[in-house]
């Protein structure tokens, strides 16, 4: 369909195919992706829609859920917090974007059972690993990933482009981190959710030297 290409871009970051001499390659190209559209008929979403989508993912075998949307307003929503707890109880990892407001300690970091992913620059060698100017940061951020910019799959009519285009945002960083977790889990199928998370954090590169102003506020580092 015409319209936003957000989900298509995210899916490509995770699992675009390899060795086909076409386009781009995802971080985990053999991972199975379950794309779920949770916008209602009026192009908006509610807590009820989000909860229903989470539950559908859990009941249909998801191991990892990655979302890139603003959950600041849901950080105190009982229904949303119950849904997050339901995901955790089923041993599923939940990732979400840290947010694009350049804000310190965003409200969403109060939801402890979500892995929040900030964005670092990725275009040039000189600026690589520096926090993206738009990216939120803080003591509750868990890890960072490249997100500024990222080339991935897009819908055919997106801004007149072909099937590939660059987007930027913590929306691009979150699926990158989730894809690394998927690789870890595929290599270690007997790992628990907590073991995958620990391996993800411990394998990250420290980027404090390039981000002295944000020391201790970029999580475990860059994937």
Residue pairs with C-beta under 8 A, 6 or more apart in sequence:
1 155
2 155
2 157
3 155
5 154
5 155
5 158
5 165
5 167
6 68
6 167
6 171
7 35
7 37
8 152
8 153
8 154
8 155
8 158
9 150
9 152
9 153
9 154
9 165
9 167
9 171
9 172
10 66
10 68
10 152
10 171
10 172
10 174
10 175
11 33
11 35
11 153
11 175
12 23
12 24
12 26
12 152
12 153
12 154
12 164
13 26
13 27
13 150
13 152
13 172
13 175
13 176
13 179
14 26
14 27
14 28
14 31
14 33
14 66
14 175
14 176
14 178
14 179
14 182
15 26
15 28
15 29
15 30
15 31
15 32
15 33
15 179
16 23
16 24
16 25
16 26
16 29
16 152
16 153
17 25
17 26
17 29
18 25
18 26
18 29
23 153
23 163
23 164
24 151
24 152
24 153
24 164
26 152
26 179
27 176
27 179
27 180
27 183
28 179
28 180
28 182
28 183
28 186
30 186
31 179
31 182
31 183
31 186
34 57
34 60
34 61
34 62
36 53
36 56
36 57
38 45
38 49
38 50
38 52
38 53
39 45
39 49
40 46
40 49
45 69
47 74
47 77
47 79
47 80
48 79
50 74
50 80
50 83
51 79
51 80
51 82
51 83
54 65
54 83
54 84
54 86
54 87
55 83
55 86
57 65
57 92
58 86
58 87
58 90
58 92
62 92
63 92
63 93
63 182
63 185
64 92
64 93
64 94
64 95
64 178
64 181
64 182
64 185
65 87
65 92
65 93
65 94
65 95
66 94
66 95
66 96
66 174
66 175
66 177
66 178
67 94
67 95
67 96
67 97
67 174
68 96
68 97
68 169
68 170
68 171
68 172
68 174
68 175
69 96
69 97
69 171
70 99
70 108
71 80
71 96
71 108
71 111
71 114
72 99
72 106
72 107
72 108
73 107
74 80
74 81
74 108
74 111
75 107
75 108
75 110
75 111
76 110
81 111
84 94
84 111
84 113
84 114
85 113
87 94
87 113
88 94
88 113
88 193
91 192
91 193
92 193
93 115
93 178
93 181
93 193
93 196
93 197
94 113
94 114
94 115
95 114
95 115
95 116
95 117
95 174
95 175
95 177
95 178
95 181
96 108
96 114
96 115
96 116
96 117
96 174
97 116
97 117
97 169
97 170
97 171
97 173
97 174
98 106
98 108
98 116
98 117
98 118
98 119
98 135
98 136
98 137
98 141
98 170
98 173
98 174
99 106
99 108
99 135
99 136
99 170
100 119
100 134
100 135
100 136
100 169
100 170
100 171
101 134
101 136
102 133
102 134
102 135
102 136
103 136
103 137
103 138
104 136
104 137
104 138
104 217
105 138
105 139
105 140
106 136
106 138
106 140
108 114
108 116
108 140
109 116
109 138
109 139
109 140
109 141
110 140
112 140
115 142
115 143
115 177
115 178
115 197
115 200
116 140
116 141
116 142
116 143
116 219
117 141
117 142
117 143
117 144
117 145
117 170
117 173
117 174
117 176
117 177
117 219
118 131
118 132
118 135
118 136
118 137
118 141
118 143
118 144
118 145
118 170
118 173
118 218
118 219
119 131
119 132
119 134
119 135
119 144
119 145
119 146
119 147
119 148
119 168
119 169
119 170
119 172
119 173
120 128
120 129
120 130
120 131
120 132
120 135
120 144
120 145
120 146
120 147
120 148
120 173
120 207
120 218
120 222
121 127
121 128
121 129
121 130
121 131
121 132
121 146
121 148
122 128
122 146
122 147
122 148
122 149
122 150
123 148
123 149
128 146
129 205
129 207
129 210
129 211
129 222
130 207
130 210
130 211
131 137
131 144
131 211
131 214
131 218
132 147
132 148
132 168
132 170
134 148
134 168
134 169
134 170
135 144
135 147
135 148
135 170
135 173
136 170
137 214
137 217
137 218
138 217
139 216
139 217
141 217
141 218
141 219
142 201
142 219
142 220
143 177
143 200
143 201
143 204
143 219
143 220
143 221
143 222
143 223
144 173
144 204
144 207
144 218
144 219
144 221
144 222
144 223
145 172
145 173
145 174
145 176
145 177
145 180
145 222
145 223
146 172
146 173
146 176
146 222
146 223
147 168
147 169
147 170
147 171
147 172
147 173
147 176
148 168
148 169
148 172
149 166
149 167
149 168
149 172
150 166
150 167
150 168
150 172
150 176
151 164
151 165
151 166
152 164
152 165
152 166
152 167
152 172
153 163
153 164
154 161
154 162
154 163
154 164
154 165
154 167
156 162
156 163
158 165
159 165
176 223
177 200
177 223
180 200
180 203
180 223
181 196
181 197
181 200
184 191
184 196
184 199
184 200
184 203
185 191
185 196
188 195
188 196
188 199
191 199
200 220
200 223
201 219
201 220
202 220
203 223
204 219
204 220
204 221
204 222
204 223
205 221
205 222
205 223
206 221
207 218
207 221
207 222
208 215
208 216
208 218
208 221
211 218
